[in-house]
Amino acid sequence: MDQETPPAEIVGALRSMGLLAANAPSPPGRPLTGGVSSDIWLMELPGGPVVVKRALARLKVAAEWRAPVGRNLYEARWMRRANAAVPGSAPALLGQDDASGALAMAYLPPDTHRVWKTLLLEGRADAAFAEALGGTLARIHAATVADPVVAAEFPTDAIFFDIRLEPYLLATAARHPDRADALRALVADTQANKRALVHGDVSPKNILVGPDGPVILDAECAWWGDPAFDLAFVLTHLLLKCLWAPCARGDFLACFAALARAYLAQMRWEPVAALEGRAARLLPGLLLARVDGKSPVEYITEDADRARVRRVARALLAARPRLLDDVATAWREELAR
C-alpha cells in the first residue's frame, strides 16, 4: 500500500494499547476515507494490518459540529456487545485507549467485505442482504433489552443528543418553523423510549457485505435508548438512494420492505405496533434532516430532488404515519409524479 507518516497520536495509541512495542519504530500506514467524525488509519504492524480509529472533537462537515472524543469508549463497548449477540456482526476489537480517544480493530479486506453503499451506487440492491441486516439489527437489540448492566455501560444521552438529535432533528426544526413542533416531539419521544442498545448510525456506508453476513461499523453514537431510531435511520437511506440511482428504485424499495419485515418479525420486547409507529414517525424527520440538517447526504445535489424530499417529509410529519409501509407508499407515489 502507499505509505504515509501516521500522526503521532495514532502511533502513541498503538503503544498504549500494547499493539506496538515501546521501542519499535513507527509502522507504515495510510489514512482511510469515508467518515466525518474520526481519523482512520490502516497500520501495517509486524503481526499484520490493523485499523486504528481516533475520534475528532470537531467533525469534518461545513456546519460547526462538535462532539466529545470520549465516544470512542462507547463504540468499543458496542462492538463487544454486538459480537456477543451476533458473532461477526462487528469487527473484532483489538484494543481501546481512553487517553487518545482511539481504538484498534481487525482489518477486513475490501475484496471480501464490500461497502454496502458502494454496491447500492452500482445498482446492486439485494433484498436478501437487507433482510439479513434487519435480522442482525433486531438480534443485537433483543440481546440488550431491559438489561441494567448494558444500560449502565452507555451513559451517553449527551453524546447522542450532540451527534444525532440536535444536528439532525433540532437543526432541521430551525429551518422549518411550521414543522418545528413535530420535530421536537420526535426528539422527546425518542428520549422517552430507552429500551435497548442503539448503534445510532446504521448507514450503508457503515455496513460491509461480508461472506458470513452483514458487518456493522462506526458505533460512535452508541446509546442506551430507542431501538426504533436504528430501524428508521437505515430505512431512510434506502428511500434516499432512489434519487441516487433511479434505475434501481424498485430494488431499493424491495430492500426497504425486506429489512423492515425481517426486523419486525424478530422483535418481541414490546408491541410491534408501538415500535413500528415510532420508526414510521421518525422516518420523515430523518428524511428532511438529510437535506436540511447539519449532515445532508452528499449525493442529493439537485434542487428538484431536495424539493421532493421536503414535500414528502413535511406532509408525513403532519400526518404522523403509524406504519412503515405508509412512508414507503408516500415515497413511491412521489417518485411516480
Phi and psi restraints in degrees (value plus and minus 20) as a CYANA .aco file:
   2 ASP   PHI     -87.5   -47.5
   2 ASP   PSI     105.4   145.4
   3 GLN   PHI    -116.2   -76.2
   3 GLN   PSI     124.6   164.6
   4 GLU   PHI    -154.7  -114.7
   4 GLU   PSI     143.5   183.5
   5 THR   PHI    -100.8   -60.8
   5 THR   PSI      95.7   135.7
   6 PRO   PHI     -92.3   -52.3
   6 PRO   PSI     134.1   174.1
   7 PRO   PHI     -79.9   -39.9
   7 PRO   PSI     129.4   169.4
   8 ALA   PHI     -78.9   -38.9
   8 ALA   PSI     -52.1   -12.1
   9 GLU   PHI     -85.6   -45.6
   9 GLU   PSI     -54.9   -14.9
  10 ILE   PHI     -89.2   -49.2
  10 ILE   PSI     -65.4   -25.4
  11 VAL   PHI     -85.0   -45.0
  11 VAL   PSI     -62.1   -22.1
  12 GLY   PHI     -81.7   -41.7
  12 GLY   PSI     -58.0   -18.0
  13 ALA   PHI     -84.7   -44.7
  13 ALA   PSI     -60.4   -20.4
  14 LEU   PHI     -80.4   -40.4
  14 LEU   PSI     -60.3   -20.3
  15 ARG   PHI     -86.3   -46.3
  15 ARG   PSI     -63.9   -23.9
  16 SER   PHI     -82.8   -42.8
  16 SER   PSI     -53.4   -13.4
  17 MET   PHI    -102.4   -62.4
  17 MET   PSI     -21.6    18.4
  18 GLY   PHI      56.0    96.0
  18 GLY   PSI      -3.2    36.8
  19 LEU   PHI    -114.1   -74.1
  19 LEU   PSI     -29.6    10.4
  20 LEU   PHI    -161.2  -121.2
  20 LEU   PSI     108.3   148.3
  21 ALA   PHI     -82.4   -42.4
  21 ALA   PSI     129.8   169.8
  22 ALA   PHI     -79.7   -39.7
  22 ALA   PSI     -54.2   -14.2
  23 ASN   PHI    -118.8   -78.8
  23 ASN   PSI     -14.4    25.6
  24 ALA   PHI     -97.3   -57.3
  24 ALA   PSI     126.4   166.4
  25 PRO   PHI     -87.2   -47.2
  25 PRO   PSI     138.7   178.7
  26 SER   PHI     -82.0   -42.0
  26 SER   PSI     107.2   147.2
  27 PRO   PHI     -98.9   -58.9
  27 PRO   PSI     139.2   179.2
  28 PRO   PHI     -92.8   -52.8
  28 PRO   PSI     139.9   179.9
  29 GLY   PHI    -188.2  -148.2
  29 GLY   PSI     158.1   198.1
  30 ARG   PHI    -170.4  -130.4
  30 ARG   PSI     126.2   166.2
  31 PRO   PHI     -92.9   -52.9
  31 PRO   PSI     125.4   165.4
  32 LEU   PHI    -125.1   -85.1
  32 LEU   PSI     127.9   167.9
  33 THR   PHI    -124.4   -84.4
  33 THR   PSI     151.8   191.8
  34 GLY   PHI     106.0   146.0
  34 GLY   PSI     -38.3     1.7
  35 GLY   PHI    -142.4  -102.4
  35 GLY   PSI     143.4   183.4
  36 VAL   PHI    -131.2   -91.2
  36 VAL   PSI     -26.9    13.1
  37 SER   PHI    -132.2   -92.2
  37 SER   PSI     -21.8    18.2
  38 SER   PHI    -168.9  -128.9
  38 SER   PSI     136.4   176.4
  39 ASP   PHI    -109.1   -69.1
  39 ASP   PSI     109.6   149.6
  40 ILE   PHI    -147.2  -107.2
  40 ILE   PSI     106.1   146.1
  41 TRP   PHI    -146.0  -106.0
  41 TRP   PSI     118.7   158.7
  42 LEU   PHI    -114.2   -74.2
  42 LEU   PSI      95.2   135.2
  43 MET   PHI    -131.1   -91.1
  43 MET   PSI     114.0   154.0
  44 GLU   PHI    -113.5   -73.5
  44 GLU   PSI      79.0   119.0
  45 LEU   PHI    -113.2   -73.2
  45 LEU   PSI     142.6   182.6
  46 PRO   PHI     -73.7   -33.7
  46 PRO   PSI     -52.7   -12.7
  47 GLY   PHI    -107.3   -67.3
  47 GLY   PSI     -20.2    19.8
  48 GLY   PHI     106.9   146.9
  48 GLY   PSI     154.4   194.4
  49 PRO   PHI     -94.6   -54.6
  49 PRO   PSI     122.7   162.7
  50 VAL   PHI    -155.4  -115.4
  50 VAL   PSI     138.9   178.9
  51 VAL   PHI    -126.2   -86.2
  51 VAL   PSI     109.9   149.9
  52 VAL   PHI    -135.6   -95.6
  52 VAL   PSI     110.6   150.6
  53 LYS   PHI    -144.3  -104.3
  53 LYS   PSI     106.4   146.4
  54 ARG   PHI    -141.5  -101.5
  54 ARG   PSI     102.5   142.5
  55 ALA   PHI     -88.2   -48.2
  55 ALA   PSI     122.1   162.1
  56 LEU   PHI    -121.2   -81.2
  56 LEU   PSI     125.5   165.5
  57 ALA   PHI     -94.8   -54.8
  57 ALA   PSI     -55.3   -15.3
  58 ARG   PHI    -135.8   -95.8
  58 ARG   PSI     103.0   143.0
  59 LEU   PHI     -94.7   -54.7
  59 LEU   PSI     132.9   172.9
  60 LYS   PHI    -107.5   -67.5
  60 LYS   PSI      46.9    86.9
  61 VAL   PHI    -152.4  -112.4
  61 VAL   PSI     146.9   186.9
  62 ALA   PHI     -85.6   -45.6
  62 ALA   PSI     -61.8   -21.8
  63 ALA   PHI     -94.9   -54.9
  63 ALA   PSI     133.0   173.0
  64 GLU   PHI     -88.4   -48.4
  64 GLU   PSI      97.4   137.4
  65 TRP   PHI    -167.5  -127.5
  65 TRP   PSI      89.1   129.1
  66 ARG   PHI    -136.9   -96.9
  66 ARG   PSI     133.8   173.8
  67 ALA   PHI    -174.0  -134.0
  67 ALA   PSI     129.1   169.1
  68 PRO   PHI     -88.6   -48.6
  68 PRO   PSI     117.1   157.1
  69 VAL   PHI     -92.0   -52.0
  69 VAL   PSI     -33.6     6.4
  70 GLY   PHI     -84.2   -44.2
  70 GLY   PSI     -28.6    11.4
  71 ARG   PHI     -82.1   -42.1
  71 ARG   PSI     -40.8    -0.8
  72 ASN   PHI     -77.1   -37.1
  72 ASN   PSI     -58.9   -18.9
  73 LEU   PHI     -79.6   -39.6
  73 LEU   PSI     -61.3   -21.3
  74 TYR   PHI     -96.6   -56.6
  74 TYR   PSI     -49.4    -9.4
  75 GLU   PHI     -82.4   -42.4
  75 GLU   PSI     -64.1   -24.1
  76 ALA   PHI     -81.5   -41.5
  76 ALA   PSI     -61.1   -21.1
  77 ARG   PHI     -85.8   -45.8
  77 ARG   PSI     -59.1   -19.1
  78 TRP   PHI     -81.5   -41.5
  78 TRP   PSI     -62.1   -22.1
  79 MET   PHI     -79.8   -39.8
  79 MET   PSI     -62.3   -22.3
  80 ARG   PHI     -83.6   -43.6
  80 ARG   PSI     -66.1   -26.1
  81 ARG   PHI     -86.4   -46.4
  81 ARG   PSI     -60.5   -20.5
  82 ALA   PHI     -84.5   -44.5
  82 ALA   PSI     -63.8   -23.8
  83 ASN   PHI     -88.7   -48.7
  83 ASN   PSI     -49.1    -9.1
  84 ALA   PHI     -89.3   -49.3
  84 ALA   PSI     -56.3   -16.3
  85 ALA   PHI     -97.1   -57.1
  85 ALA   PSI     -65.3   -25.3
  86 VAL   PHI    -156.4  -116.4
  86 VAL   PSI      73.4   113.4
  87 PRO   PHI     -72.4   -32.4
  87 PRO   PSI     111.5   151.5
  88 GLY   PHI      66.7   106.7
  88 GLY   PSI     -19.6    20.4
  89 SER   PHI     -98.5   -58.5
  89 SER   PSI     -29.3    10.7
  90 ALA   PHI    -159.8  -119.8
  90 ALA   PSI     138.4   178.4
  91 PRO   PHI     -83.2   -43.2
  91 PRO   PSI     132.8   172.8
  92 ALA   PHI     -86.4   -46.4
  92 ALA   PSI     110.4   150.4
  93 LEU   PHI    -102.8   -62.8
  93 LEU   PSI     106.4   146.4
  94 LEU   PHI    -123.2   -83.2
  94 LEU   PSI     -41.9    -1.9
  95 GLY   PHI     157.9   197.9
  95 GLY   PSI     142.4   182.4
  96 GLN   PHI    -169.7  -129.7
  96 GLN   PSI     116.3   156.3
  97 ASP   PHI    -148.4  -108.4
  97 ASP   PSI      89.6   129.6
  98 ASP   PHI     -81.3   -41.3
  98 ASP   PSI     -61.6   -21.6
  99 ALA   PHI     -80.5   -40.5
  99 ALA   PSI     -62.0   -22.0
 100 SER   PHI    -115.8   -75.8
 100 SER   PSI     -28.7    11.3
 101 GLY   PHI      47.6    87.6
 101 GLY   PSI      19.3    59.3
 102 ALA   PHI    -144.4  -104.4
 102 ALA   PSI     135.9   175.9
 103 LEU   PHI    -159.2  -119.2
 103 LEU   PSI     139.3   179.3
 104 ALA   PHI    -141.6  -101.6
 104 ALA   PSI     120.9   160.9
 105 MET   PHI    -159.5  -119.5
 105 MET   PSI     143.2   183.2
 106 ALA   PHI     -83.3   -43.3
 106 ALA   PSI     124.7   164.7
 107 TYR   PHI    -106.5   -66.5
 107 TYR   PSI     107.7   147.7
 108 LEU   PHI    -129.7   -89.7
 108 LEU   PSI      90.8   130.8
 109 PRO   PHI     -80.6   -40.6
 109 PRO   PSI     119.4   159.4
 110 PRO   PHI     -87.8   -47.8
 110 PRO   PSI     -38.1     1.9
 111 ASP   PHI     -94.3   -54.3
 111 ASP   PSI     -39.7     0.3
 112 THR   PHI    -132.6   -92.6
 112 THR   PSI     -32.1     7.9
 113 HIS   PHI    -153.3  -113.3
 113 HIS   PSI      69.8   109.8
 114 ARG   PHI    -101.0   -61.0
 114 ARG   PSI     124.2   164.2
 115 VAL   PHI     -93.3   -53.3
 115 VAL   PSI     106.9   146.9
 116 TRP   PHI     -79.6   -39.6
 116 TRP   PSI     -57.0   -17.0
 117 LYS   PHI     -79.5   -39.5
 117 LYS   PSI     -60.6   -20.6
 118 THR   PHI     -83.0   -43.0
 118 THR   PSI     -63.4   -23.4
 119 LEU   PHI     -84.4   -44.4
 119 LEU   PSI     -59.5   -19.5
 120 LEU   PHI     -84.7   -44.7
 120 LEU   PSI     -58.8   -18.8
 121 LEU   PHI     -80.1   -40.1
 121 LEU   PSI     -54.8   -14.8
 122 GLU   PHI     -98.3   -58.3
 122 GLU   PSI     -19.0    21.0
 123 GLY   PHI      60.8   100.8
 123 GLY   PSI      -5.5    34.5
 124 ARG   PHI    -118.8   -78.8
 124 ARG   PSI      60.8   100.8
 125 ALA   PHI    -124.3   -84.3
 125 ALA   PSI      83.7   123.7
 126 ASP   PHI    -118.7   -78.7
 126 ASP   PSI      91.5   131.5
 127 ALA   PHI     -83.5   -43.5
 127 ALA   PSI     -49.9    -9.9
 128 ALA   PHI     -86.3   -46.3
 128 ALA   PSI     -58.1   -18.1
 129 PHE   PHI     -88.2   -48.2
 129 PHE   PSI     -62.3   -22.3
 130 ALA   PHI     -79.0   -39.0
 130 ALA   PSI     -59.9   -19.9
 131 GLU   PHI     -82.4   -42.4
 131 GLU   PSI     -62.9   -22.9
 132 ALA   PHI     -83.2   -43.2
 132 ALA   PSI     -59.4   -19.4
 133 LEU   PHI     -85.0   -45.0
 133 LEU   PSI     -62.5   -22.5
 134 GLY   PHI     -79.9   -39.9
 134 GLY   PSI     -61.0   -21.0
 135 GLY   PHI     -87.0   -47.0
 135 GLY   PSI     -61.8   -21.8
 136 THR   PHI     -81.4   -41.4
 136 THR   PSI     -65.8   -25.8
 137 LEU   PHI     -82.2   -42.2
 137 LEU   PSI     -62.8   -22.8
 138 ALA   PHI     -84.0   -44.0
 138 ALA   PSI     -58.8   -18.8
 139 ARG   PHI     -87.5   -47.5
 139 ARG   PSI     -57.6   -17.6
 140 ILE   PHI     -84.4   -44.4
 140 ILE   PSI     -66.0   -26.0
 141 HIS   PHI     -80.9   -40.9
 141 HIS   PSI     -66.3   -26.3
 142 ALA   PHI     -82.1   -42.1
 142 ALA   PSI     -55.3   -15.3
 143 ALA   PHI     -89.6   -49.6
 143 ALA   PSI     -36.2     3.8
 144 THR   PHI    -135.4   -95.4
 144 THR   PSI     -20.4    19.6
 145 VAL   PHI     -81.2   -41.2
 145 VAL   PSI     113.2   153.2
 146 ALA   PHI      33.8    73.8
 146 ALA   PSI      10.5    50.5
 147 ASP   PHI    -119.8   -79.8
 147 ASP   PSI      88.7   128.7
 148 PRO   PHI     -85.1   -45.1
 148 PRO   PSI     -46.0    -6.0
 149 VAL   PHI     -87.5   -47.5
 149 VAL   PSI     -65.6   -25.6
 150 VAL   PHI     -84.8   -44.8
 150 VAL   PSI     -62.9   -22.9
 151 ALA   PHI     -76.9   -36.9
 151 ALA   PSI     -61.0   -21.0
 152 ALA   PHI     -88.2   -48.2
 152 ALA   PSI     -45.5    -5.5
 153 GLU   PHI     -95.2   -55.2
 153 GLU   PSI     -34.4     5.6
 154 PHE   PHI    -148.4  -108.4
 154 PHE   PSI      47.9    87.9
 155 PRO   PHI    -101.6   -61.6
 155 PRO   PSI      43.1    83.1
 156 THR   PHI    -135.1   -95.1
 156 THR   PSI       7.7    47.7
 157 ASP   PHI     -74.6   -34.6
 157 ASP   PSI     -64.8   -24.8
 158 ALA   PHI     -87.1   -47.1
 158 ALA   PSI     -60.5   -20.5
 159 ILE   PHI     -84.3   -44.3
 159 ILE   PSI     -65.4   -25.4
 160 PHE   PHI     -83.7   -43.7
 160 PHE   PSI     -58.8   -18.8
 161 PHE   PHI     -82.0   -42.0
 161 PHE   PSI     -65.8   -25.8
 162 ASP   PHI     -87.7   -47.7
 162 ASP   PSI     -53.7   -13.7
 163 ILE   PHI    -117.5   -77.5
 163 ILE   PSI     -45.1    -5.1
 164 ARG   PHI    -142.2  -102.2
 164 ARG   PSI     -80.5   -40.5
 165 LEU   PHI     -87.6   -47.6
 165 LEU   PSI     -64.3   -24.3
 166 GLU   PHI     -91.9   -51.9
 166 GLU   PSI     -72.2   -32.2
 167 PRO   PHI     -90.5   -50.5
 167 PRO   PSI     -43.6    -3.6
 168 TYR   PHI    -112.5   -72.5
 168 TYR   PSI     -84.7   -44.7
 169 LEU   PHI    -105.0   -65.0
 169 LEU   PSI     -64.7   -24.7
 170 LEU   PHI     -95.5   -55.5
 170 LEU   PSI     -57.3   -17.3
 171 ALA   PHI     -82.7   -42.7
 171 ALA   PSI     -56.6   -16.6
 172 THR   PHI     -89.0   -49.0
 172 THR   PSI     -57.4   -17.4
 173 ALA   PHI     -79.0   -39.0
 173 ALA   PSI     -55.8   -15.8
 174 ALA   PHI     -85.6   -45.6
 174 ALA   PSI     -45.8    -5.8
 175 ARG   PHI    -113.1   -73.1
 175 ARG   PSI     -31.3     8.7
 176 HIS   PHI    -152.2  -112.2
 176 HIS   PSI      53.8    93.8
 177 PRO   PHI     -76.5   -36.5
 177 PRO   PSI     -52.6   -12.6
 178 ASP   PHI     -97.0   -57.0
 178 ASP   PSI     -25.5    14.5
 179 ARG   PHI    -139.9   -99.9
 179 ARG   PSI     -10.2    29.8
 180 ALA   PHI     -83.6   -43.6
 180 ALA   PSI     -60.4   -20.4
 181 ASP   PHI     -81.6   -41.6
 181 ASP   PSI     -62.7   -22.7
 182 ALA   PHI     -84.6   -44.6
 182 ALA   PSI     -61.1   -21.1
 183 LEU   PHI     -89.4   -49.4
 183 LEU   PSI     -59.7   -19.7
 184 ARG   PHI     -86.4   -46.4
 184 ARG   PSI     -54.3   -14.3
 185 ALA   PHI     -84.6   -44.6
 185 ALA   PSI     -54.9   -14.9
 186 LEU   PHI     -83.5   -43.5
 186 LEU   PSI     -60.6   -20.6
 187 VAL   PHI     -81.4   -41.4
 187 VAL   PSI     -68.7   -28.7
 188 ALA   PHI     -82.5   -42.5
 188 ALA   PSI     -61.0   -21.0
 189 ASP   PHI     -87.3   -47.3
 189 ASP   PSI     -60.4   -20.4
 190 THR   PHI     -83.9   -43.9
 190 THR   PSI     -63.7   -23.7
 191 GLN   PHI     -86.9   -46.9
 191 GLN   PSI     -45.3    -5.3
 192 ALA   PHI    -106.3   -66.3
 192 ALA   PSI     -30.1     9.9
 193 ASN   PHI    -134.2   -94.2
 193 ASN   PSI      46.1    86.1
 194 LYS   PHI    -108.8   -68.8
 194 LYS   PSI      88.4   128.4
 195 ARG   PHI    -152.1  -112.1
 195 ARG   PSI     -46.5    -6.5
 196 ALA   PHI    -177.7  -137.7
 196 ALA   PSI     155.7   195.7
 197 LEU   PHI    -100.3   -60.3
 197 LEU   PSI     100.8   140.8
 198 VAL   PHI    -126.5   -86.5
 198 VAL   PSI     117.1   157.1
 199 HIS   PHI     -95.9   -55.9
 199 HIS   PSI     -71.2   -31.2
 200 GLY   PHI      76.1   116.1
 200 GLY   PSI     -33.4     6.6
 201 ASP   PHI    -166.4  -126.4
 201 ASP   PSI      29.8    69.8
 202 VAL   PHI     -99.0   -59.0
 202 VAL   PSI      66.7   106.7
 203 SER   PHI    -142.0  -102.0
 203 SER   PSI     129.6   169.6
 204 PRO   PHI     -73.9   -33.9
 204 PRO   PSI     -49.2    -9.2
 205 LYS   PHI     -89.7   -49.7
 205 LYS   PSI     -38.2     1.8
 206 ASN   PHI    -126.6   -86.6
 206 ASN   PSI      -3.7    36.3
 207 ILE   PHI    -145.1  -105.1
 207 ILE   PSI     106.7   146.7
 208 LEU   PHI    -122.3   -82.3
 208 LEU   PSI     120.7   160.7
 209 VAL   PHI    -113.1   -73.1
 209 VAL   PSI      75.4   115.4
 210 GLY   PHI    -114.3   -74.3
 210 GLY   PSI     148.2   188.2
 211 PRO   PHI     -85.1   -45.1
 211 PRO   PSI     -41.5    -1.5
 212 ASP   PHI    -131.2   -91.2
 212 ASP   PSI      -8.9    31.1
 213 GLY   PHI     104.0   144.0
 213 GLY   PSI    -191.1  -151.1
 214 PRO   PHI     -87.4   -47.4
 214 PRO   PSI     122.8   162.8
 215 VAL   PHI    -143.4  -103.4
 215 VAL   PSI     104.0   144.0
 216 ILE   PHI    -123.2   -83.2
 216 ILE   PSI     110.3   150.3
 217 LEU   PHI    -129.2   -89.2
 217 LEU   PSI     154.1   194.1
 218 ASP   PHI      36.9    76.9
 218 ASP   PSI      43.9    83.9
 219 ALA   PHI    -114.2   -74.2
 219 ALA   PSI      23.1    63.1
 220 GLU   PHI     -86.3   -46.3
 220 GLU   PSI     -42.1    -2.1
 221 CYS   PHI    -114.3   -74.3
 221 CYS   PSI      -7.9    32.1
 222 ALA   PHI     -70.9   -30.9
 222 ALA   PSI     116.1   156.1
 223 TRP   PHI    -175.4  -135.4
 223 TRP   PSI     120.2   160.2
 224 TRP   PHI    -102.4   -62.4
 224 TRP   PSI      84.0   124.0
 225 GLY   PHI    -183.5  -143.5
 225 GLY   PSI    -159.5  -119.5
 226 ASP   PHI    -113.0   -73.0
 226 ASP   PSI      92.7   132.7
 227 PRO   PHI     -83.8   -43.8
 227 PRO   PSI     -39.3     0.7
 228 ALA   PHI     -79.9   -39.9
 228 ALA   PSI     -45.5    -5.5
 229 PHE   PHI     -84.3   -44.3
 229 PHE   PSI     -65.6   -25.6
 230 ASP   PHI     -80.3   -40.3
 230 ASP   PSI     -63.6   -23.6
 231 LEU   PHI     -82.9   -42.9
 231 LEU   PSI     -68.1   -28.1
 232 ALA   PHI     -84.3   -44.3
 232 ALA   PSI     -57.6   -17.6
 233 PHE   PHI     -83.4   -43.4
 233 PHE   PSI     -68.0   -28.0
 234 VAL   PHI     -90.6   -50.6
 234 VAL   PSI     -55.9   -15.9
 235 LEU   PHI     -86.8   -46.8
 235 LEU   PSI     -53.1   -13.1
 236 THR   PHI     -75.3   -35.3
 236 THR   PSI     -64.4   -24.4
 237 HIS   PHI     -83.9   -43.9
 237 HIS   PSI     -57.7   -17.7
 238 LEU   PHI     -87.1   -47.1
 238 LEU   PSI     -53.0   -13.0
 239 LEU   PHI     -89.9   -49.9
 239 LEU   PSI     -65.8   -25.8
 240 LEU   PHI     -84.7   -44.7
 240 LEU   PSI     -51.2   -11.2
 241 LYS   PHI     -81.8   -41.8
 241 LYS   PSI     -39.8     0.2
 242 CYS   PHI     -82.5   -42.5
 242 CYS   PSI     -46.8    -6.8
 243 LEU   PHI    -104.7   -64.7
 243 LEU   PSI     -40.8    -0.8
 244 TRP   PHI    -102.8   -62.8
 244 TRP   PSI     -62.8   -22.8
 245 ALA   PHI    -152.3  -112.3
 245 ALA   PSI      57.8    97.8
 246 PRO   PHI     -76.8   -36.8
 246 PRO   PSI     -47.4    -7.4
 247 CYS   PHI     -84.5   -44.5
 247 CYS   PSI     -39.4     0.6
 248 ALA   PHI    -131.9   -91.9
 248 ALA   PSI       0.5    40.5
 249 ARG   PHI     -75.8   -35.8
 249 ARG   PSI     -64.6   -24.6
 250 GLY   PHI     -80.7   -40.7
 250 GLY   PSI     -58.9   -18.9
 251 ASP   PHI     -89.7   -49.7
 251 ASP   PSI     -58.6   -18.6
 252 PHE   PHI     -82.8   -42.8
 252 PHE   PSI     -62.3   -22.3
 253 LEU   PHI     -88.3   -48.3
 253 LEU   PSI     -52.3   -12.3
 254 ALA   PHI     -86.4   -46.4
 254 ALA   PSI     -57.7   -17.7
 255 CYS   PHI     -84.2   -44.2
 255 CYS   PSI     -61.7   -21.7
 256 PHE   PHI     -74.7   -34.7
 256 PHE   PSI     -71.1   -31.1
 257 ALA   PHI     -85.9   -45.9
 257 ALA   PSI     -60.6   -20.6
 258 ALA   PHI     -87.9   -47.9
 258 ALA   PSI     -62.1   -22.1
 259 LEU   PHI     -85.5   -45.5
 259 LEU   PSI     -67.3   -27.3
 260 ALA   PHI     -81.7   -41.7
 260 ALA   PSI     -63.4   -23.4
 261 ARG   PHI     -83.0   -43.0
 261 ARG   PSI     -64.6   -24.6
 262 ALA   PHI     -85.8   -45.8
 262 ALA   PSI     -60.6   -20.6
 263 TYR   PHI     -84.4   -44.4
 263 TYR   PSI     -71.7   -31.7
 264 LEU   PHI     -85.7   -45.7
 264 LEU   PSI     -49.1    -9.1
 265 ALA   PHI     -87.5   -47.5
 265 ALA   PSI     -44.8    -4.8
 266 GLN   PHI    -120.0   -80.0
 266 GLN   PSI     -32.8     7.2
 267 MET   PHI    -103.1   -63.1
 267 MET   PSI     114.8   154.8
 268 ARG   PHI    -152.0  -112.0
 268 ARG   PSI     -23.0    17.0
 269 TRP   PHI    -102.9   -62.9
 269 TRP   PSI     -30.5     9.5
 270 GLU   PHI    -177.9  -137.9
 270 GLU   PSI     147.4   187.4
 271 PRO   PHI     -77.0   -37.0
 271 PRO   PSI     114.6   154.6
 272 VAL   PHI     -76.4   -36.4
 272 VAL   PSI     -60.7   -20.7
 273 ALA   PHI     -81.3   -41.3
 273 ALA   PSI     -52.9   -12.9
 274 ALA   PHI     -88.5   -48.5
 274 ALA   PSI     -70.7   -30.7
 275 LEU   PHI     -88.0   -48.0
 275 LEU   PSI     -62.4   -22.4
 276 GLU   PHI     -81.1   -41.1
 276 GLU   PSI     -58.7   -18.7
 277 GLY   PHI     -82.6   -42.6
 277 GLY   PSI     -62.6   -22.6
 278 ARG   PHI     -85.0   -45.0
 278 ARG   PSI     -61.7   -21.7
 279 ALA   PHI     -84.8   -44.8
 279 ALA   PSI     -61.5   -21.5
 280 ALA   PHI     -84.2   -44.2
 280 ALA   PSI     -56.1   -16.1
 281 ARG   PHI     -96.0   -56.0
 281 ARG   PSI     -51.5   -11.5
 282 LEU   PHI     -88.7   -48.7
 282 LEU   PSI     -55.8   -15.8
 283 LEU   PHI     -72.6   -32.6
 283 LEU   PSI     -70.4   -30.4
 284 PRO   PHI     -84.4   -44.4
 284 PRO   PSI     -53.6   -13.6
 285 GLY   PHI     -83.5   -43.5
 285 GLY   PSI     -61.8   -21.8
 286 LEU   PHI     -91.3   -51.3
 286 LEU   PSI     -56.5   -16.5
 287 LEU   PHI     -77.9   -37.9
 287 LEU   PSI     -68.5   -28.5
 288 LEU   PHI     -84.5   -44.5
 288 LEU   PSI     -56.4   -16.4
 289 ALA   PHI     -83.9   -43.9
 289 ALA   PSI     -49.7    -9.7
 290 ARG   PHI     -99.1   -59.1
 290 ARG   PSI     -21.6    18.4
 291 VAL   PHI    -138.1   -98.1
 291 VAL   PSI     -44.8    -4.8
 292 ASP   PHI    -146.0  -106.0
 292 ASP   PSI     -16.4    23.6
 293 GLY   PHI    -110.5   -70.5
 293 GLY   PSI    -186.1  -146.1
 294 LYS   PHI     -98.9   -58.9
 294 LYS   PSI     -32.7     7.3
 295 SER   PHI    -149.8  -109.8
 295 SER   PSI      49.1    89.1
 296 PRO   PHI     -88.3   -48.3
 296 PRO   PSI     125.9   165.9
 297 VAL   PHI     -86.3   -46.3
 297 VAL   PSI     122.3   162.3
 298 GLU   PHI     -98.5   -58.5
 298 GLU   PSI     -35.0     5.0
 299 TYR   PHI    -116.0   -76.0
 299 TYR   PSI     -24.6    15.4
 300 ILE   PHI    -116.9   -76.9
 300 ILE   PSI      79.5   119.5
 301 THR   PHI    -134.4   -94.4
 301 THR   PSI     -34.3     5.7
 302 GLU   PHI    -113.0   -73.0
 302 GLU   PSI     117.0   157.0
 303 ASP   PHI     -78.3   -38.3
 303 ASP   PSI     -56.3   -16.3
 304 ALA   PHI     -84.1   -44.1
 304 ALA   PSI     -56.9   -16.9
 305 ASP   PHI     -91.9   -51.9
 305 ASP   PSI     -59.6   -19.6
 306 ARG   PHI     -81.3   -41.3
 306 ARG   PSI     -59.6   -19.6
 307 ALA   PHI     -83.6   -43.6
 307 ALA   PSI     -56.6   -16.6
 308 ARG   PHI     -82.3   -42.3
 308 ARG   PSI     -65.7   -25.7
 309 VAL   PHI     -81.3   -41.3
 309 VAL   PSI     -65.9   -25.9
 310 ARG   PHI     -82.7   -42.7
 310 ARG   PSI     -61.5   -21.5
 311 ARG   PHI     -82.0   -42.0
 311 ARG   PSI     -67.9   -27.9
 312 VAL   PHI     -89.4   -49.4
 312 VAL   PSI     -67.2   -27.2
 313 ALA   PHI     -83.6   -43.6
 313 ALA   PSI     -63.4   -23.4
 314 ARG   PHI     -85.3   -45.3
 314 ARG   PSI     -60.5   -20.5
 315 ALA   PHI     -84.8   -44.8
 315 ALA   PSI     -60.8   -20.8
 316 LEU   PHI     -91.4   -51.4
 316 LEU   PSI     -53.8   -13.8
 317 LEU   PHI     -79.9   -39.9
 317 LEU   PSI     -57.2   -17.2
 318 ALA   PHI     -94.9   -54.9
 318 ALA   PSI     -54.1   -14.1
 319 ALA   PHI    -100.3   -60.3
 319 ALA   PSI     -42.6    -2.6
 320 ARG   PHI      31.9    71.9
 320 ARG   PSI      50.0    90.0
 321 PRO   PHI     -83.4   -43.4
 321 PRO   PSI     132.9   172.9
 322 ARG   PHI    -124.6   -84.6
 322 ARG   PSI     -40.2    -0.2
 323 LEU   PHI    -141.2  -101.2
 323 LEU   PSI     123.8   163.8
 324 LEU   PHI     -82.7   -42.7
 324 LEU   PSI     -53.8   -13.8
 325 ASP   PHI     -85.9   -45.9
 325 ASP   PSI     -47.0    -7.0
 326 ASP   PHI     -82.7   -42.7
 326 ASP   PSI     -59.9   -19.9
 327 VAL   PHI     -87.9   -47.9
 327 VAL   PSI     -66.6   -26.6
 328 ALA   PHI     -80.9   -40.9
 328 ALA   PSI     -58.9   -18.9
 329 THR   PHI     -85.4   -45.4
 329 THR   PSI     -63.7   -23.7
 330 ALA   PHI     -82.0   -42.0
 330 ALA   PSI     -59.4   -19.4
 331 TRP   PHI     -88.9   -48.9
 331 TRP   PSI     -62.6   -22.6
 332 ARG   PHI     -81.4   -41.4
 332 ARG   PSI     -59.8   -19.8
 333 GLU   PHI     -87.0   -47.0
 333 GLU   PSI     -57.4   -17.4
 334 GLU   PHI     -84.8   -44.8
 334 GLU   PSI     -61.9   -21.9
 335 LEU   PHI     -85.4   -45.4
 335 LEU   PSI     -46.7    -6.7
 336 ALA   PHI    -102.8   -62.8
 336 ALA   PSI     -28.3    11.7
